[in-house]
Protein backbone atom coordinates (compact mmCIF):
# COMPACT_ATOMS: atom_id res chain seq x y z
CA UNK A 1 0.00 0.00 0.00
CA UNK A 2 2.86 2.38 0.85
CA UNK A 3 4.63 1.85 -2.48
CA UNK A 4 1.42 2.41 -4.43
CA UNK A 5 0.77 5.63 -2.48
CA UNK A 6 4.30 6.90 -3.16
CA UNK A 7 4.01 6.06 -6.85
CA UNK A 8 0.60 7.72 -7.26
CA UNK A 9 1.63 10.86 -5.36
CA UNK A 10 4.82 11.08 -7.45
CA UNK A 11 2.89 10.69 -10.67
CA UNK A 12 0.46 13.41 -9.61
CA UNK A 13 3.28 15.80 -8.73
CA UNK A 14 4.98 15.21 -12.07
CA UNK A 15 1.78 15.46 -14.09
CA UNK A 16 0.94 18.80 -12.46
CA UNK A 17 4.48 20.14 -12.78
CA UNK A 18 5.17 19.13 -16.41
CA UNK A 19 2.57 21.32 -18.16
CA UNK A 20 3.67 24.29 -16.07
CA UNK A 21 7.29 23.76 -17.05
CA UNK A 22 6.37 23.48 -20.73
CA UNK A 23 4.69 26.89 -20.55
CA UNK A 24 7.60 28.55 -18.75
CA UNK A 25 10.34 26.69 -20.71
CA UNK A 26 12.78 26.65 -17.80
CA UNK A 27 12.89 22.89 -17.28
CA UNK A 28 16.64 22.83 -16.68
CA UNK A 29 16.42 25.29 -13.78
CA UNK A 30 13.53 23.75 -11.86
CA UNK A 31 13.67 21.44 -8.85
CA UNK A 32 13.77 17.73 -9.60
CA UNK A 33 11.04 16.52 -7.27
CA UNK A 34 11.15 12.92 -8.48
CA UNK A 35 14.84 12.76 -7.64
CA UNK A 36 14.00 13.90 -4.11
CA UNK A 37 11.33 11.21 -3.89
CA UNK A 38 13.82 8.54 -5.00
CA UNK A 39 16.28 9.74 -2.32
CA UNK A 40 13.46 9.57 0.25
CA UNK A 41 12.61 6.05 -0.91
CA UNK A 42 16.27 5.07 -0.68
CA UNK A 43 16.48 6.31 2.89
CA UNK A 44 13.21 4.75 4.11
CA UNK A 45 12.33 1.67 2.06
CA UNK A 46 13.48 -1.93 1.85
CA UNK A 47 15.71 -2.89 -1.05
CA UNK A 48 13.22 -4.82 -3.19
CA UNK A 49 10.38 -2.35 -2.89
CA UNK A 50 12.71 0.61 -3.34
CA UNK A 51 14.34 -0.70 -6.49
CA UNK A 52 10.90 -1.36 -8.01
CA UNK A 53 9.79 2.17 -7.10
CA UNK A 54 12.99 3.70 -8.52
CA UNK A 55 12.52 1.80 -11.79
CA UNK A 56 8.87 2.76 -12.11
CA UNK A 57 9.47 6.41 -11.23
CA UNK A 58 12.33 6.49 -13.74
CA UNK A 59 10.05 5.09 -16.43
CA UNK A 60 7.42 7.73 -15.62
CA UNK A 61 10.02 10.50 -15.88
CA UNK A 62 11.29 9.01 -19.15
CA UNK A 63 7.77 9.36 -20.49
CA UNK A 64 7.59 13.04 -19.54
CA UNK A 65 11.04 14.07 -20.83
CA UNK A 66 12.56 13.94 -24.32
CA UNK A 67 15.42 11.67 -23.23
CA UNK A 68 15.90 8.11 -24.50
CA UNK A 69 13.73 5.56 -22.70
CA UNK A 70 15.60 4.06 -19.79
CA UNK A 71 17.98 6.93 -19.04
CA UNK A 72 16.10 8.20 -15.98
CA UNK A 73 15.43 4.61 -14.93
CA UNK A 74 19.19 4.09 -14.73
CA UNK A 75 19.81 7.39 -12.99
CA UNK A 76 17.08 6.75 -10.42
CA UNK A 77 18.27 3.18 -9.73
CA UNK A 78 21.83 4.41 -9.17
CA UNK A 79 20.49 7.21 -6.96
CA UNK A 80 18.41 4.71 -5.01
CA UNK A 81 21.36 2.33 -4.54
CA UNK A 82 23.60 5.11 -3.22
CA UNK A 83 20.95 6.60 -0.93
CA UNK A 84 19.91 3.16 0.32
CA UNK A 85 23.53 2.35 1.11
CA UNK A 86 23.95 5.69 2.91
CA UNK A 87 20.71 5.25 4.87
CA UNK A 88 22.49 3.29 7.56
CA UNK A 89 25.17 5.95 7.95
CA UNK A 90 23.17 9.17 7.63
CA UNK A 91 21.22 10.77 10.43
CA UNK A 92 19.24 13.56 8.84
CA UNK A 93 18.54 16.09 11.53
CA UNK A 94 16.90 19.20 10.20
CA UNK A 95 16.21 20.93 6.94
CA UNK A 96 19.78 22.08 6.27
CA UNK A 97 21.08 18.50 6.09
CA UNK A 98 18.22 17.58 3.75
CA UNK A 99 19.00 20.51 1.47
CA UNK A 100 22.68 19.54 1.33
CA UNK A 101 21.85 15.90 0.51
CA UNK A 102 19.37 17.03 -2.16
CA UNK A 103 21.92 19.33 -3.81
CA UNK A 104 24.53 16.56 -3.73
CA UNK A 105 22.20 14.04 -5.40
CA UNK A 106 21.03 16.64 -7.92
CA UNK A 107 24.61 17.31 -9.01
CA UNK A 108 25.24 13.58 -9.24
CA UNK A 109 22.10 12.99 -11.31
CA UNK A 110 23.07 15.79 -13.70
CA UNK A 111 26.53 14.29 -14.07
CA UNK A 112 25.02 10.86 -14.76
CA UNK A 113 22.62 12.41 -17.29
CA UNK A 114 25.58 14.00 -19.08
CA UNK A 115 27.55 10.75 -19.16
CA UNK A 116 24.61 8.62 -20.30
CA UNK A 117 23.50 11.16 -22.90
CA UNK A 118 26.92 11.41 -24.51
CA UNK A 119 27.22 7.63 -24.50
CA UNK A 120 23.80 6.51 -25.71
CA UNK A 121 21.96 9.41 -27.39
CA UNK A 122 22.93 9.89 -31.03
CA UNK A 123 21.14 13.23 -31.35
CA UNK A 124 22.76 14.62 -28.20
CA UNK A 125 24.59 17.80 -29.08
CA UNK A 126 22.30 18.75 -31.95
CA UNK A 127 19.98 21.72 -31.63
CA UNK A 128 18.95 22.79 -28.11
CA UNK A 129 20.36 19.74 -26.29
CA UNK A 130 24.01 19.22 -25.61
CA UNK A 131 26.71 18.90 -22.99
CA UNK A 132 26.89 22.67 -22.59
CA UNK A 133 23.20 22.84 -21.67
CA UNK A 134 23.51 20.19 -18.94
CA UNK A 135 26.76 21.58 -17.52
CA UNK A 136 25.30 25.09 -17.48
CA UNK A 137 22.20 23.89 -15.60
CA UNK A 138 23.92 21.63 -13.01
CA UNK A 139 24.49 24.13 -10.23
CA UNK A 140 21.27 26.16 -10.70
CA UNK A 141 19.19 22.98 -10.68
CA UNK A 142 20.97 21.72 -7.56
CA UNK A 143 20.35 25.07 -5.86
CA UNK A 144 16.69 24.95 -6.91
CA UNK A 145 16.24 21.33 -5.79
CA UNK A 146 17.81 21.75 -2.34
CA UNK A 147 15.18 23.99 -0.72
CA UNK A 148 12.38 21.65 -1.78
CA UNK A 149 13.88 18.65 0.03
CA UNK A 150 12.38 19.44 3.47
CA UNK A 151 8.96 19.99 1.89
CA UNK A 152 9.05 16.76 -0.15
CA UNK A 153 10.38 14.72 2.78
CA UNK A 154 7.70 16.15 5.07
CA UNK A 155 4.97 15.47 2.50
CA UNK A 156 6.01 11.86 1.97
CA UNK A 157 6.53 11.35 5.68
CA UNK A 158 2.89 12.37 6.16
CA UNK A 159 1.90 9.99 3.37
CA UNK A 160 3.82 7.23 5.17
CA UNK A 161 1.99 7.97 8.40
CA UNK A 162 -1.33 7.51 6.60
CA UNK A 163 -0.37 4.26 4.86
CA UNK A 164 1.80 2.47 7.44
CA UNK A 165 2.30 2.18 11.14
CA UNK A 166 5.68 3.34 12.24
CA UNK A 167 7.23 4.63 15.38
CA UNK A 168 9.71 7.21 14.19
CA UNK A 169 10.13 9.59 11.31
CA UNK A 170 13.04 9.98 8.89
CA UNK A 171 12.58 13.73 8.98
CA UNK A 172 13.25 15.24 12.38
CA UNK A 173 12.86 18.90 11.66
SETOR-365942 format. One record per residue (C-alpha): residue number from 1; x, y, z. Coordinates in steps of 0.25 Angstrom, whole numbers. Layout:
# residues N
[NUM [X Y Z]]
...
***
This chain:
# residues 173
[1 [0 0 0]]
[2 [11 10 3]]
[3 [19 7 -10]]
[4 [6 10 -18]]
[5 [3 23 -10]]
[6 [17 28 -13]]
[7 [16 24 -27]]
[8 [2 31 -29]]
[9 [7 43 -21]]
[10 [19 44 -30]]
[11 [12 43 -43]]
[12 [2 54 -38]]
[13 [13 63 -35]]
[14 [20 61 -48]]
[15 [7 62 -56]]
[16 [4 75 -50]]
[17 [18 81 -51]]
[18 [21 77 -66]]
[19 [10 85 -73]]
[20 [15 97 -64]]
[21 [29 95 -68]]
[22 [25 94 -83]]
[23 [19 108 -82]]
[24 [30 114 -75]]
[25 [41 107 -83]]
[26 [51 107 -71]]
[27 [52 92 -69]]
[28 [67 91 -67]]
[29 [66 101 -55]]
[30 [54 95 -47]]
[31 [55 86 -35]]
[32 [55 71 -38]]
[33 [44 66 -29]]
[34 [45 52 -34]]
[35 [59 51 -31]]
[36 [56 56 -16]]
[37 [45 45 -16]]
[38 [55 34 -20]]
[39 [65 39 -9]]
[40 [54 38 1]]
[41 [50 24 -4]]
[42 [65 20 -3]]
[43 [66 25 12]]
[44 [53 19 16]]
[45 [49 7 8]]
[46 [54 -8 7]]
[47 [63 -12 -4]]
[48 [53 -19 -13]]
[49 [42 -9 -12]]
[50 [51 2 -13]]
[51 [57 -3 -26]]
[52 [44 -5 -32]]
[53 [39 9 -28]]
[54 [52 15 -34]]
[55 [50 7 -47]]
[56 [35 11 -48]]
[57 [38 26 -45]]
[58 [49 26 -55]]
[59 [40 20 -66]]
[60 [30 31 -62]]
[61 [40 42 -64]]
[62 [45 36 -77]]
[63 [31 37 -82]]
[64 [30 52 -78]]
[65 [44 56 -83]]
[66 [50 56 -97]]
[67 [62 47 -93]]
[68 [64 32 -98]]
[69 [55 22 -91]]
[70 [62 16 -79]]
[71 [72 28 -76]]
[72 [64 33 -64]]
[73 [62 18 -60]]
[74 [77 16 -59]]
[75 [79 30 -52]]
[76 [68 27 -42]]
[77 [73 13 -39]]
[78 [87 18 -37]]
[79 [82 29 -28]]
[80 [74 19 -20]]
[81 [85 9 -18]]
[82 [94 20 -13]]
[83 [84 26 -4]]
[84 [80 13 1]]
[85 [94 9 4]]
[86 [96 23 12]]
[87 [83 21 19]]
[88 [90 13 30]]
[89 [101 24 32]]
[90 [93 37 31]]
[91 [85 43 42]]
[92 [77 54 35]]
[93 [74 64 46]]
[94 [68 77 41]]
[95 [65 84 28]]
[96 [79 88 25]]
[97 [84 74 24]]
[98 [73 70 15]]
[99 [76 82 6]]
[100 [91 78 5]]
[101 [87 64 2]]
[102 [77 68 -9]]
[103 [88 77 -15]]
[104 [98 66 -15]]
[105 [89 56 -22]]
[106 [84 67 -32]]
[107 [98 69 -36]]
[108 [101 54 -37]]
[109 [88 52 -45]]
[110 [92 63 -55]]
[111 [106 57 -56]]
[112 [100 43 -59]]
[113 [90 50 -69]]
[114 [102 56 -76]]
[115 [110 43 -77]]
[116 [98 34 -81]]
[117 [94 45 -92]]
[118 [108 46 -98]]
[119 [109 31 -98]]
[120 [95 26 -103]]
[121 [88 38 -110]]
[122 [92 40 -124]]
[123 [85 53 -125]]
[124 [91 58 -113]]
[125 [98 71 -116]]
[126 [89 75 -128]]
[127 [80 87 -127]]
[128 [76 91 -112]]
[129 [81 79 -105]]
[130 [96 77 -102]]
[131 [107 76 -92]]
[132 [108 91 -90]]
[133 [93 91 -87]]
[134 [94 81 -76]]
[135 [107 86 -70]]
[136 [101 100 -70]]
[137 [89 96 -62]]
[138 [96 87 -52]]
[139 [98 97 -41]]
[140 [85 105 -43]]
[141 [77 92 -43]]
[142 [84 87 -30]]
[143 [81 100 -23]]
[144 [67 100 -28]]
[145 [65 85 -23]]
[146 [71 87 -9]]
[147 [61 96 -3]]
[148 [50 87 -7]]
[149 [56 75 0]]
[150 [50 78 14]]
[151 [36 80 8]]
[152 [36 67 -1]]
[153 [42 59 11]]
[154 [31 65 20]]
[155 [20 62 10]]
[156 [24 47 8]]
[157 [26 45 23]]
[158 [12 49 25]]
[159 [8 40 13]]
[160 [15 29 21]]
[161 [8 32 34]]
[162 [-5 30 26]]
[163 [-1 17 19]]
[164 [7 10 30]]
[165 [9 9 45]]
[166 [23 13 49]]
[167 [29 19 62]]
[168 [39 29 57]]
[169 [41 38 45]]
[170 [52 40 36]]
[171 [50 55 36]]
[172 [53 61 50]]
[173 [51 76 47]]
***
